[in-house]
Amino acid sequence: MKKLLILFAFVPFFSPLTLAQTAPTTVDICIYGGSSAGVIAAYTAKKMGKSVILVEPGRHLGGLTTGGLGYTDIGNKYAISGIARDYYRQIGKHYGKFEQWIFEPHVAEDLFNQYVKRADVNVLYAYRLASVKKLNGSIQSITVEPSTGSAPSRVINAKVFLDCTYEGDLMAQAGVNYTVGREDNKAYGETYNGFQLLDKHQFADGVDPYKVPGKPESGLLWGISTAQIVPTGTGNKQVQAYNFRICLTGDPANMIPITQPEGYDPTRYELLLRAIEKNPKLAFNTILKPDRMPNQKTDINNNGPFSTDMIGVNYDFPEASYERRAAIQREHELYNKGLLYFIGHDPRMRKDIQTEMLKLGYPKDEYTDSGNWSTQMYVREARRMIGDYVMTQANCQGREVVKDGVGMAAYTMDSHNCQRLVVEKNGVKMVKNEGDVQVGGFPPYPISYRCLIPKEAECKNLLVPVCLSATHIAYGSIRMEPVFMVLAQSSAVAASMAIDGKTSVQAIDVKKLQNELKTNPLADGSTPEILVDNDDPAQVTRTGEWTRDNNPKGAYGPGYFTTTGTNPTPKTVRFNPAVTKAGNYQVYVYFPKLTGASSKTNLIVSDGNQTKPITIRESDIRVEGQTSGEWVSLGSFALSPNKKSYVEVSTSDADGIVVADAVLFVPN
């Protein structure tokens, strides 16, 4: 019997199936990295009629979107278009809403799997990049090896490649120029790059940095660097901190208790106790930022002076070997698990904070094949390509506006801390964090197509929608999951155009690309929805005096109109859709949540034949997540090109501020 078993074990090694698996795979487009961007790129490319393979080094799709980042960073929903917007609409359907930006990890992953299934995308799991073969400035093929185990390597030939990883490994191995860390402010005329010792997520003055307070000879507490203070804006290769976006649950029936992790060392968290002592206002919600998700779950992110960010441990991650990266990720995992355990169990922790921590545990129904912990570390930034055009602070703040935009960004210029230092103030040595920047206050802005492609002399058939060409501080505004998805769709359409035109990705017609994204936003030929924004003078008319608020909080797009007033002379804003195809349309109006808003807003909807009055009550508008506005349904209406339909916002019977922002017409 034993001999039979041994013989059987060797049969697959020589089987025809194994030999077939080692034969080269040839496709139109090869996408490396199954992040949210990778899935959307693969789906788009298939919809464009191209043969595709999606290579994912792990065993799950969706990257950070499925890895715990469910409290989506948006900035302004106006910036999110195409299939990315459809993704959040599908999430909404799952939760019984039109659109939703907060969700559980397994719900996000199930949806990405549905996209892959719908488009019949060939996904190669658990394979990672081993080498790249180039000829005449183009990638001919890549060789991928199993991430674990001893399966044979695979060779993949393709006409165009996309690097959709957070690390930029394919870009780097293809010989494309890139950078890591923070540029000096002087490099691109910026003010928020390089060394920045600011006041957000910062220790209060006087937190002692030494193991024995007041005794420098005792050595520094864990996590504090011996690096020196340098002039503001000085560049270096330090990388902003990573962490995990932690999904916990408060449902006792779905909870696994948080236990002491391997190698637990409470001295690593001593600074947290000292920070709380110096600043008694620190509380559970300001240490861990547990944003609430559906079904009693959380998306926990870094917050305050000492939290889930493992500052200073990730500097070599972007260019490290696979083995070294795995070790760094394991360090971050144990640090984060140790922090949760420390907060809940260390006897020195303030009791109100400890009580809140003990209400939470690991969810039984998330990450069921990885110990109920995400396999995706939050790699906020790694390599960044240096292309012919580099997005900078000037782009974010609207001082430089590109003409070849193929996506938009709208988030604050955001950098997490890069190091923890000893600072002397009034003769007292204390600990401070360095590197955190949070500067916003600007409207959505376009992202250049040239930022997605290498210089032509470096590679003619590669697009990079994640590790794109941007400075550290501009990347901090762009690096949001929905934006990566938008840029991935643009990249996949561009790749298809390059193939059809038998040209390089640098030589495609960008205006044609922009038109394709506008007229075929879901890449399936369906009728596009119609958005009428208040800033569109051709489709919007006003009566009475309205004020345009520029980039106000909660706006859809760059601004909105506001006014006050009642009968007998109501003021109005009329939104006229340019209907090109007859059919039934679900109509939505966008309502920002405003202080002092009217308790009700009266509207009129016309299908061109008859009008329907509708009243929206401010108390019925429920806003969730990182946004302060929401779409409200006005119902379904039959619209046609030859009839003048409209939605009119009125101050009739208003008792406060009335806002007119945007109206959406979605084909049923």
BALUMKOL-157438 format. One record per residue (C-alpha): x, y, z; residue in one letter. Coordinates in steps of 0.001 Angstrom, whole numbers, plus 500000, padded with zeros to 6 digits. Each point is the difference from the previous one (the first is absolute). Layout:
! BALUMKOL-157438
XYZA
...
This chain:
! BALUMKOL-157438
500000500000500000M
502829502411500885K
501689499453496595K
496715500697498233L
499623503302501835L
503519501093499121I
499448499184496333L
496721501939499981F
501678503033501567A
502415500250497089F
497468499521497204V
498855503667499781P
503619501176499611F
500235498251496659F
496391500477498929S
499025501747496736P
498042502520502117L
503154501218501713T
501831500280496691L
497117502068498612A
500143502324503011Q
503634500832499321T
499374500983496365A
500055503781499381P
496736501902500299T
499373502574497267T
497446502783500427V
499336503523498817D
500321501566503440I
501752498714503113C
499110501691503278I
502325499437502929Y
498406500556503394G
496467499095501048G
499420503228501944S
496745501898499537S
501716501655497028A
501060496650498581G
496478498580500089V
498432503062498371I
502739500068497339A
499465496313499203A
496237500402499854Y
500312503045497733T
502469498336497654A
497705497006499570K
497066502303499300K
502170501646497349M
500241496611498298G
503569499161500989K
501411496755501344S
501248500535503548V
501839498324502826I
500016501440503508L
502932498843502131V
499575500298503770E
502882499083502354P
497559499233502810G
496757498057500153R
497528502875500226H
498903502806497704L
499340503630500820G
503113501133501878G
499201502502502714L
496350500344498995T
499468496414501134T
502829500116502530G
498241502130502590G
499786503472498464L
496216500042499942G
499570503566501230Y
500863501302496564T
502157503099499560D
498179502070497395I
500550503722500348G
497240500817497522N
497751497419498341K
500022502065496812Y
503549498745499345A
498951496348499849I
498719498924496600S
499419497021497750G
500266496439501260I
501427501173503322A
496793501917500653R
498020496959498891D
501889497939502579Y
498747502207502839Y
496513499932498521R
500121496191500116Q
501195500182503610I
496981502218500607G
497646497394498550K
501370497437502431H
499084502265502912Y
496677501162498518G
501180503438498889K
500742501773496731F
503681500434500787E
502182499165502992Q
503621500693500891W
500264498073503262I
499931496200499951F
501237496748501496E
503139498390498542P
498315496790498861H
497242501963498244V
502633501967498068A
501863496830499025E
496852498183498924D
499192502893497680L
503469500043498407F
499650496275499429N
496678500676498280Q
501660502483497631Y
502651497432499142V
497373497319499466K
497739502233497906R
502834500862497633A
501457496465500085D
503430501319500985V
502789497428500222N
501564500483503448V
503303498386500949L
500188499970503793Y
503049499556502219A
502580500894497322Y
502492502845500301R
502338501742497584L
503372498314499472A
501398501733496896S
499169502229497043V
501118499520496401K
500243503132497860K
500772500497496316L
500316503315498135N
498604501977502917G
496938497836500569S
499227497210502443I
499741496737498100Q
499159497735502898S
500163499587503738I
500878496892501963T
498066499422503193V
500802497519502746E
497751498455502656P
499737502201503103S
500025496839502087T
500582496350499253G
501921498407497159S
497761500355496961A
501734500772496694P
500649503568498890S
497825501519497295R
500876502171497010V
497426502565498871I
500254501725496623N
497888503123499430A
499710503011497742K
499481502418502904V
500663499657503738F
498486501806502968L
501675500238503399D
497158500222502528C
502022499163503100T
500548502355502924Y
503757499356499782E
500703500561496282G
502028496816499519D
499199499547496310L
500776503638499294M
503363499688501756A
501028496750498315Q
499041501474496633A
502719502626500479G
497657502931500579V
501372502914502006N
498417500487503423Y
500573501544503394T
499386499052503631V
499457502329502955G
499534503759500136R
501339502488497498E
501599503185501195D
497589502929499732N
502410501671497585K
499730497175497465A
496495500958498790Y
499371503342501694G
497879498517502797E
499471500951503645T
498624496806501605Y
502524497423498817N
503106498836501851G
500586500373503746F
496889501356501760Q
499697500430503767L
496355501036500362L
497238499729502581D
497560497313498761K
500172496494501503H
502578501445502316Q
501146499511503598F
499220502719502509A
503042501882501198D
502016498354502715G
499615496272499266V
503314498580501229D
501822497850497384P
502241498018502358Y
499504496557501521K
500585501539503403V
498399503459499884P
502592502764500154G
502868497527499524K
501458500161496453P
502552497370501022E
497161497461500391S
499411500076496246G
497051500921497838L
496623498296500201L
499160497594497196W
499125501665496701G
501902503254500521I
502716500813497471S
503373501578500715T
499735502020496756A
500598503741500181Q
497663502902499215I
500610501396496507V
498568503048498200P
496343499829499004T
499574498635496494G
503247498016499954T
499575496867497898G
500859496478501083N
499230496364499189K
497752499422503005Q
496612498474499229V
496803501026501745Q
498818497482502590A
497987496879499237Y
497416498262502156N
497009497695499607F
496437501216499588R
498589497856502775I
496588498362499800C
498627499181503441L
496469499253501123T
497853500950502968G
497586497127499436D
500577497415502769P
498575497235497806A
502560500740497270N
502987500816502204M
503335498312500651I
501788501498503045P
503196501997499457I
502798497964501548T
503695500603500622Q
501880499647496682P
503291498241499384E
503017501922501332G
497849502499501891Y
502099502730501619D
498097502622502033P
503002502358500014T
499245500750496339R
496861501838501110Y
501438502011502906E
499727503215497988L
496228499578499781L
499708500107503793L
502184503098500166R
497976501691497248A
496756499348501912I
501548501305503205E
501031503291498335K
496718500355498112N
497030498680502014P
497684500870497091K
501347496980498139L
497277497347500000A
499307496692498323F
498466501634496922N
502914502401499609T
502659497320500386I
498617497378497608L
497393501866497876K
497551497074499827P
497780501089497108D
496787498028500203R
499102497659497175M
496846497986499259P
499137497078502266N
501823501319503070Q
503448499958498364K
502822502533499863T
502591501383497663D
502696501107502445I
502660502360498707N
502921501814501597N
499134503021502116N
501755502331502396G
503625499984501162P
500326496242500578F
497781497514498228S
500010497254497356T
502657501586497750D
503314498193500526M
502130503049499351I
503495499530498577G
499940496228499454V
499115499985496297N
502796501979498338Y
501420497097498010D
496608498431499151F
499538501567496523P
503175498448498566E
500349496997502320A
499991496314499061S
496782498040500338Y
501371498349503121E
500954503304501617R
496605501495499161R
498267497038501609A
502073500553503147A
499128503720500081I
496321499214499563Q
500170497455502811R
501624502646502232E
497135502377499252H
497393497318500661E
501483499070503375L
500431503665500937Y
496343500741499227N
498701496901501758K
502247500810502956G
498635503555500140L
496413498741500150L
500924497541502747Y
501958502651501912F
497092502446499972I
497602497327501190G
502149498229502593H
502902502055501321D
499149500894503627P
501421503511499548R
497555500898497211M
497322502511500943R
496841498055500807K
497561501830497703D
502291499294497023I
500450496398501062Q
496253499476500382T
499353501128496415E
502762497755498648M
498572496943501737L
496680500488498202K
501674499009496722L
501530496841498570G
501034498381496735Y
497020499193497743P
499389496305499372K
498649500660496503D
502916502077498657E
503363498723498694Y
498958496457500792T
503051498437498325D
502594502267501679S
499184499899503692G
497353502740499749N
502692502584499192W
500464501786496682S
502775498790497714T
500281503488498467Q
502200502453501870M
499251503671499338Y
502875500818497666V
499229503691499734R
502882500768497684E
502928498085498564A
501648500690496641R
498737502903497906R
500721500167496284M
501766503025498513I
498302500610496685G
500045502806497455D
497527501790502256Y
500030499939503802V
496907500982501990M
500943502493502716T
498530502208502701Q
499232502577497289A
497612497553498325N
498235499205503259C
499468503666500795Q
498849500887496481G
502947502247499150R
500857497646497140E
497203498201498135V
500739497263497482V
498098499648496710K
500461496225499672D
498091499003503132G
498709496414500061V
498803499962503599G
499646502337502943M
501148500231503591A
498516502056502799A
501510498888503290Y
502080502090502365T
503781499925499447M
500579497389502673D
503225498516501314S
500285497866503096H
502969500352502301N
503393498761498839C
502039500039503195Q
499839500576503758R
502695502358501316L
501380501657503103V
499400503749499911V
501270502604502448E
497582502769500930K
500710502607502674N
502872497848501202G
497824496877500397V
500530496824497922K
496746498491498756M
498705497637497335V
498329501244496835K
498706498364496816N
501280501269496646E
498498499753496538G
496261500376500493D
498433502468497559V
496289500652499480Q
499305502903497669V
496742500227498083G
497499502653499048G
500153499472496238F
497389498662497538P
500348496872497821P
502803500182497458Y
500987497952496909P
502796497412499920I
502159499961496879S
500110496955497724Y
503760500589499785R
500223499040503686C
498855496474499182L
502627499250497376I
503795499789500122P
502198502087497775K
499895498399496553E
503754499348500022A
499539497869503125E
496981497868499085C
497425500254497213K
497369497516501147N
499564500486503746L
497418501966501994L
500290500686503735V
496730501246501557P
501011499445503653V
503719500863500363C
499437502904497646L
502175503031499316S
499465502421502893A
501972501606502777T
499619498687503521H
497584502706501073I
497902499940496816A
499860496218500206Y
498577500471503492G
496931501590498422S
499707497591497060I
500641496682501786R
496377499103500748M
498469496655499076E
497128501402497889P
502466502201498089V
502264497008499310F
496953498216498589M
499152502949497742V
503589500216498722L
500076496235499458A
496972500199497735Q
501636502836498062S
503196497951499709S
498167496927498729A
498174502024497342V
503298501627498989A
501642496564499770A
497204498816497723S
500391503071497805M
503750499425499738A
499406496408498920I
497338500961497458D
502172502787498620G
503169497884500043K
501781502796501818T
501665500764503307S
498007501051503065V
501721503392499687Q
498676500542496465A
496285499385500482I
497476502776499350D
499259501276503519V
496980502013498859K
498531496802498579K
500715498288503325L
498271502802501909Q
496971499759497711N
499791496228500415E
500048500341503783L
497263502637499821K
497663498316497500T
500530496398501101N
500636500356503758P
499125496407500874L
501945498602497016A
496973497949498951D
498225502271497525G
497154500793502394S
498279503388500050T
502007502340502244P
498353501705502934E
499495503752499685I
501520502282502613L
498938503632500089V
502213501975502366D
499196503487501200N
503172501255498273D
498719499018496536D
498584503286498601P
498625498334496868A
497743497703502032Q
499224502115503069V
497888503156500315T
499321502099503103R
497365502473501120T
500678502296502927G
503283500509501800E
502072496898500801W
503539499907501368T
502544497597498555R
502017498471502839D
503454498963498710N
501200496586501212N
497765499813503070P
499953496912502178K
497565497420498692G
499704501378496474A
499691497729497001Y
502643501475497731G
501719503370500419P
497101501842501616G
496278500536500420Y
497389502776500109F
498382501110503244T
497360502544500925T
497247500764502477T
496529501271499308G
496335499147500155T
496766500839498237N
498596501981498312P
502932500131497567T
501884496696500224P
503443499740498481K
500727497005497775T
502796498038498371V
498966497838497050R
502103497028498859F
499356498936496370N
501417496599498943P
501285499558496444A
498109496770499313V
501271498145496916T
498143496700500416K
496371499546500987A
499276497817502972G
499227499856503685N
502457501828502237Y
500350499891503765Q
500503503585501104V
502108501010503002Y
500816503357501534V
503138500564502082Y
499580501458503466F
502974501129502079P
499391500079503744K
500108503688500967L
499753501779503327T
496940502210499824G
498472498089497088A
496300500321499311S
498001497233501669S
498512499236496608K
500758500688496356T
497282500146497369N
500798498802496493L
498177499527496726I
500823497205497553V
498792500258496417S
500172497236497401D
499131502503497275G
496263499274500153N
499012500394503618Q
501536501180503228T
500205498345503392K
500605501920503226P
502273498265502522I
501001501010503518T
503262498762501546I
500325500274503765R
503443500780501345E
499500497589502907S
499650497095497543D
503443500542498459I
502412497519501578R
503683500492499226V
502582497281500752E
503738499689499551G
502560502585498932Q
497551502233498212T
497480502581501083S
497421499686497266G
497693497377498548E
497967499190496905W
496243500029500643V
497647498240497597S
497195501997498402L
498535496979498214G
499952498536496478S
498991502071496987F
499618499325496275A
502246502456498161L
500655500547496296S
502299502217497902P
497192502044498464N
498370501067503261K
501361502640502371K
500246498183503305S
501412501638503105Y
500418499929503771V
499419503297501780E
501176500843503513V
497954502721501675S
500023502139503138T
496238499647500257S
499011499548503685D
503659499812501022A
500933500787503588D
503774500018499639G
502793499634497465I
499063498336496713V
502769498347497978V
500068499138496287A
502931497757499143D
499559497176497479A
497336497801498442V
500569496502498627L
497944498109497407F
500776496262500032V
498581497787497225P
497904497153501416N
